[in-house]
């Protein structure tokens, strides 16, 4: 457990001053609380010697004064310690989010979005409860127990020993139930992740669910997950339901022992009435710590189980990272891209094999090939979305692994196959990679991407909220928004991965006409299944089963009669059939 908590050490160190002040307030509050029964003892004993109003008033004043000061320290104890737990939660959430953003693509292939969300919300709250109320009540319980027992031992050792005789049973109960609470809660958190993942998947794919009329099936699966989750929580409640009454029963036994043995010693004259009252007052003070002890153990077990799940993510390291020491700046390198004997393996599957390709600075190259031939894998190597299994990818003659990935990606405008837009305005989505862009620049990028006509029909133009993932836009409008976003960055390398697949041929021709000006001074890589998109490229590369099988201009490849020529003839036939 101590090794697990090392994750929190930097956060606790950051607020060590505040924690020290909070724990000092806790110490003073508990010292004052422990002194109240002592004052009560002397007051009761003084009354047995004869009633005097002055003594009663003095005792009342002392008790009221101690209670008021204790209340002040108790207030600051809670404000400081609970406040620091919120500050640590804030810092930990920010660090967790920053860590998630920095992880590589392979991490998100292993972890579901719902699982990550559960760890970032539910588990994080459990850790906060451990750090705030958990630490506070743990310290308060321990200190109250030490102070009370110290005074009780000084007053009467034998009665104190008898009063604490149930303590071993309390320890056994805490260990026994604590382990089971930890295991059960960790399992519950995993089940909560499954539920979160199910909700996220269904909300994202609600159109497909409706299209295939699978609402009932999905509801049934969700009910099954929810039923299992409730069953596990009920099981946890049963464990807690046994634990807490058992602690209370042990507390009741302690009171019986004090009443029995203390009463006998009082009758025999071994202790005074004041001491007997003080003992019972201390036992009353120990009721809350003994009950809170079980609650604190519950919080600690929940917190450590959740911290273990958060640590699992924090200990993940990105497979794509910056070199230990590099002064290389990709912005100063020539925008020439070279693939030298590149192989890419995904498990046992060969995605790319023996790729050797040299793209000159300012050249426009097109990549075509059948589905699954490795086109997207090829272009994903340039911005280092992942690295080759063997070989090198060079920018300006320097291995891209020598660059900081963030700086490298600033030089690249990348439009992926699957366009992702944010729930913001259209203008904000276009300017997402360049938040300092002016309105005029945004409008220019939208014009180049062929969005101007569509924007005129939107209710608020560029300021129209497009919904989550661009829900209100068509597939073609989403792609054109992504193109505008890439153009606005003014990248030295532009990669369009089948970025015109959702637009018609007329719109495609308009976009390509606008892009011709943009592509003139930058290295461009086009991926498309349409010959009309790639035929004007400086060079066309044909991929088949992860290898380059053809390379040349449109005219050269057409004359060779290979895959590209067949694709061209097939699309000509399709266009003729559409014209009939």
N, C-alpha and C positions, 0 to 999 in steps of 0.2 A: 504493500500500500504506500509506503514511504517513497519508493521509486516512482510510483504512479503520480504522486503529488509533486514531484520535482518539476512537472510542467508548470505548476502554479507559482513556483518560487520567484521567477522574475516579476510577476504581478504583485505578489505580496511584498517583495523588496521595494517596489516602486512606491507603495503606500505605507511603508514601514513607520513613518512618522505618525500618520493618522491612526494606524493600528495600535501603536504604542499608547497614544492618547486615549483611544477607545478602551484598551485593556486596563489602563490606569483608572479610568472612570469606573470600569467594572470592578476593579480591586477595591476602590474606595467605597463603592456602593455595597459590596459584600461585607466589608469590614464594619461599616455602619449597621448593616442588617444584623450581623452577628453580635453587635454590641447591645442591641435592643433587649434581648432576653436577659443579659447581664444586669442592665438597668432595672428591668422588671423584677429580677431576683432580689436585688438590694431593697427595692421598694416594698415588696411583699414581706421580706424579713423585718424591715423597720416597722411595718404596721403591726406585726405580732407583738412588738415590745410596747405597743400603746398607740392608739389612733391620734395622729396629729395632722391637722388640715394643711399646715405649712409643708410637711413632708409630701403629702398627696399632691399639692400644687406644684412643688418642685419636680416631683417624679413625672407628672403630666407634662410639664414644660420641657423636661429633658427628652421624653418620648416623642413629643410633637416636633421638637427641633431636630432630633436624629432622623425622624421620618421625612421631614421636609428636605433636609440635605441629601438623604438617601435617594429621594425622588428626583432631585436635580441631577445627581450623578447617573441615575438609571436612565433618565431622558437622554443625556448626552452619550451614554454607552450605546443606546439603540440607534440614535441618529448617526453617530460616527461609524460604527461597525457595519450596520445595514447599508449606509451610504457608500462605504468603501466596497462592499460586495457588489453594489450596482455599478460602481466605477470599473471594477475588475471584469464584470460581465460585459460592459461596454467595450473595454479593451480587448477582451478575449474574442468577442464577436467580430470586431474589426479585423483582428489578426487571423481569425479562422477564415473570414471572407477573402482577405488578401491572399492567404495561402491557397484557397480553392481556386482563385483566379489564376494563380501562378502555376498550377499543376498542369501536366501535359495531357494530351488527348487520350492516352491509354488509360489514365485513371478513370475518366468518365465512361469508358467502355466497361469497367469493372463495377462501378458503383451507380446505383439508380438515383435519379433526381430526388425521389421521395425520401429515400434513405438519408441522403445528404441534408435535405430540409429538416428531417426529424432530429438529426444530430445538431443542427444549427439553431434549433428552437427549443424543443422539449428537453433534450439532454443538457443544453447550455443553462436552462433554467434550474435544472436539478443541481448542477454544479454551483450556481449562485446560491441556492438554498443551503448547500453544504458550507460555503464560505461565509455567508451572513449569519442566519439564525443558527446554523450548525456549530460554527466556531464560537459564537457568542454564548449559546446555552451550554455547550460543552465546557467552556472555561468557567462559566457561572456555576454550573453544577459541581464541578470539581472543587472550586474554591470554597463554595458554601459548605460542601461536605468536609473539607479539611479544617476550616475555621470552627465549624460546629463541633466536630469530633474532638478537636484540640481542647476547647472549653469544657466539653463533657468529660473528657479524660481527666482534666485537672480537678474537676468537681468530684467525680466518683468513677474510678477505673472499673470496678466490678459491674456496675450498672451499665456503663458504656459498652463493655464487652458483650454483655447479655443483649443490649439493644441492637448491636451490630452483628449478632450471630446469624441472621438470615442473609448477610452480605454474600457469602460464597454461593448460595442458591441464586442470588441475583446475577452474579458473574456468569454462572453456568447458563442461565436462561438467556442472557444477552448474547453470549457466544453462539449458542445453539440456534436461536431465532435470527440473529444477525446474519449468519452465513446464508440461511435460507431466503431471507429478504433480499440479499444482494443478488443471488442467482436468479430468483424469480423476477426481480425488477429488471435485470439485464435482459432477460428473455422478453419481458413486456415491452421494453424499448425497441427491441428488434421487430416485434410484431407491429408496434406503432409505425415503424419505418415502412413495413409492408403495406399498411393501410394508406400511409401518405403517398407511397409510390402508385398504388392503385388509383387513388383520387387524381393524382397528377396525370397519369396516363389517360384516364377516361376523359378528363377535361380537355386535354390536348387533342385527343382523337374522337371528340364527340360527333364530328361529322361522319366519320367512318362507322361509328357505332349505330348512328341513325340510318345511314345508307344501307347497312346490312341487318337492320332491325334486331340488334343484339342487346337492346336495353335490359330485357328481362334476365338474360344470361349474365350480364355484367353486374346487375343489381344482386343476383343470386351469389356471385363470387364475392362481392363486397360484403354481403350479409354474413357469409361464411367466415371471412377474415375478421369482421367485427365481432361475431359470436365467440370466436376463439380468443380475441383480445379481451372481451368482457369476462370470459371464463377464467383467464389467467389473472385478471385483476381481482376477481372474486376470491380466487385462491390466495392472492396476496393479502386481501382483506381478512381472510380466515386466519392466516398466520399472525397478522397484527392483532386480530381479535382475541387470539389466545395469549399473545405476548403481553399486551397491556393489562388485562385483568389479572394475569399471573403476578405482574409487578405490584399491582394494587393489593393483591392478597398478601404478598410478602410484606408490604408496608403495614397492613392491618395486623399481621403477626408481630411486627416490631412494636406497635403501640400496645398490644396486649402484654408483651414482655415488660415494657416500661411501667405500665400500670400495675402489673402483678408484683414485680420485684421492687420497683420504686415505692409502691404503696407499703409493702412490708418494711422496707428500710425507714420510711417515714414514721410508721407506727412504732418501730423499735428505736426511733430517735437518732438514727445514723445520718440522716440528712434533714435539712430544714425544709419548711414549707416552700420557701422561696426557691431553693434548689430543685425541689420536685416540680414546681411550676415552670422553672427554667428548662428542665429536661423535656417536659411536655411541649414547651414552646419551640425548642430546637427540633423536636420530632415533627412538629407541625411545619416548621420551615423546610425540613428535609423531604416532605411529601412531594412538593413540586419538583425538586431536583431528581428524586427517584423516578417520578413519572416522566419528567423531561429526559431523563437518561435513555429511556426506551425510545422516545421520539427522536432524540439526537442520533442514536445508533441507526435508526431508520433513515434519517436524513443523510448520514455519512455513508451508509451502504448504497443508497440511491445515487448519491453524488459521485462516489468512486466508480460505480457501474457506468454512469454516464460519462465521467471523465475518461474512462478507459475507451469508450466509443469515440470520443472527441480526439483523444491521443492517437487513435488508429489512423485518423485523417491527417493530423498534424505531423505524424512521423512519415507520411508519404513524401517522397522526393520526386520532383519533376524529372522525367527522363531527358527533357530538353532544357538545358540551362546554360547560363553564360560561362565562359571559361574563367578559371581562377584569376588570371591576370591578363588583360588584353587592352591595348591602346588602339586597336584597329577600329576605324570608323567607317561603316559601309557607305556613308554619304560621300566619302572621298574616293571611293573605288569606281572604276569604270563599270557601267551597267551591262557587262558581258557575263552570260551564264554558261557554265560548262558542266556537263555530266561525264564523269570519268569512270567507266566500268562499274556502273551503279547496279547493285542488286538490292531488292527489298523482299524480305520474307515476313509473312504473317503466320506464325506457327510453322506448319509444314507446307503452307501454300506459297508458291512463288508469285509475287505480284509484279516484279520487274526483274529482268535478267539481262546483264551485260549491256546496259544503256551507255552509249557514248554519243554525246550530242553537244555541239558548240553553237550557242546563240549569240551573235555579235551584238554589240551595243547599238540600240536604235532599230534592230531588226524585228520584223513581225513574223512570227512563226506560228503555224497552225498544227494542232495535233488531232488526228482522227483515228478511229478504230472502233471495233465492235464493243458492245457493252461488256465490261469486265476486263478489257484489254490492258488497263493500268494507266489510263490517261490522268485521272484525278490524283492517283498516287504519285505520278511523275511531277505534276505541278505543285503538289503539297510539300515536296522536298525543298522547294526554293525558299519559302518563308519559314522552313523548319517546323512545320506542324508535326513532323516526325523525321527521324534521321534514317539514312540508308543502312541496311544491314552490312553492306560492303561497298567500297568505292567512295568517291567524293563528289560533292556538289560545290562548285566554285562560283564566287561572284567577284569579278575583276581579278581573277587569278588567285583568289584567297578562299580557302575552305570556309564555308558559311558557319562551321562550328567554331571558328575563331572570333565570330561576332557575338555581341550581346543580342539574344533573340528579339528583344524589344526594339533595339535600334535597327536591326535588320528589317523588321516588319514595317518600320516607319517608311522605308524606301519602296514598299510594295503595295500596290492596290490590288486586292484580291476579291473577286466576286465568285463565291462558291456555288455549287449546284443548288444547294438548299439555302434559300435566302432567309435570313433571320432579321426581322424588324422589331422595334421596341414600341411599347404602348406610349407613344408620344406624338408630337405633330410630325407632319411629313417633312417640314423644314429641319426639325431636330434630328430626324433619321438620316437625312441627306448629309447634314453637317456633323454626324456622330463622330467621325474620325478627325474632324477639324472644327472644334467648338468656337474658334476665333473667326470663322468664315463670315463674310459680310452677306447681306441679303442679296446683293447683286451677284456675288459668286455662286450662291446657292441656286439662284434662278438660271445662271449660265450652265451649271452642271445639269440641272433638270432639263434644260433645252437640248443639250448634247445627248442626253439619255432618252429623248423622245417623250418626256413627261408633260411638256407644256400644255398640250391639248387637253390631257386628262385633268391637269390641275385646274384649268378654267371651269371644269364641271363640278369640282368639289365645293361643298358649302362654304368653307373658309379658306379656300385656296391652299397655299403652302402651310397655313396654320391649322389645317384640319387634323384632328386626332384620328389616327388610323387604327386604333384598337390593338389588343394584345396580338403580337406577332403579325401585325398588318392585316388583321381579320377583315377589314372593310375593303381591302384592295384585291384585285384579281391577281392571278399568277404572273401575268405579264407586267402589271404595274409594280409588283414586288421586285421583279428582276430589274426593271428599269430604275427603281429607287436605289437598288444595290449598286447598279452601274454608276449612277450619279454620285453616290457616296464615295466610290473608288476614284472617280475622276476628280472630285473636289480635293482629294488629298494631294493631287499633283505628284503622283508617284513616279519614280524613275523606271520602275518595272510594273507593268500592268498584266494581270492574269485574269482571264475571263473563262471560267470553267462552265461551258455550256450555258452561258448567261443569256442567250437569246432563244432558248428552247420554248419558252411560253409566249412568244410574240409571233404574229403573223408575218408573212414574207414582206408585205409592204412596210410594216413598222420596222422590221429588221433592216430593210434597205435604208430607211431614214436614219436609224441609229448608227449603222455602219458608215453612212456618209458623214455624220457628225463626229464619229470616233476617228475617222481617217485623219482629221486635223490633230486630234489629241495623240494618236499613236505615232505620228510622224517623227517625233523627237525622243521617243522612249522605247525601251525593249518591251515587246508585247507577246504574250503567249495566248493563243485562242484555242479553246477546245469546242468542238461542235460536231453534230451528226449531219449537219446540212452543208452541202458543197457550196451553196450560195454565200455562206458565212465565211468560208476559208479560202475561196478560190483566188482572192486578191492578195493573199499573204505572200511575203517574200519567199517563204519556203513552207512546204507541207510535209509533216512527218506522220507516217502511218504505223500505228502500234497493233500488234497481234500477239495475244497471250504473253504480254509483258516484254516483248522484244520489238525493236524497230525493224520493220520489214521493207519499208519504202521511204524514200525521201527525195524531194524535188519540188519544182514549181507545179502549178495546176496543169500547164500544158505538157510538161515532161511526164507527170504521173498518168495523165490521160492517155498519152501515147504508148505507155508501157503495158496497158491492159491488165493491171493488177487489181487489188482490192479497191483502190481509190477510183479507178476507171469504172468498175462495176457499180460502186456507190453512186457515181455521177450519172451513169446511164439509167440506173433505177430511179433516181430522183427526177430526171428529165421525163421519164415515162409517167411518173406520178403527177407531174405538173401538166402533162398533156391530157391525162385522164380527168384532172380537175377542171380543165378548160372546156371539156366537152359538155 
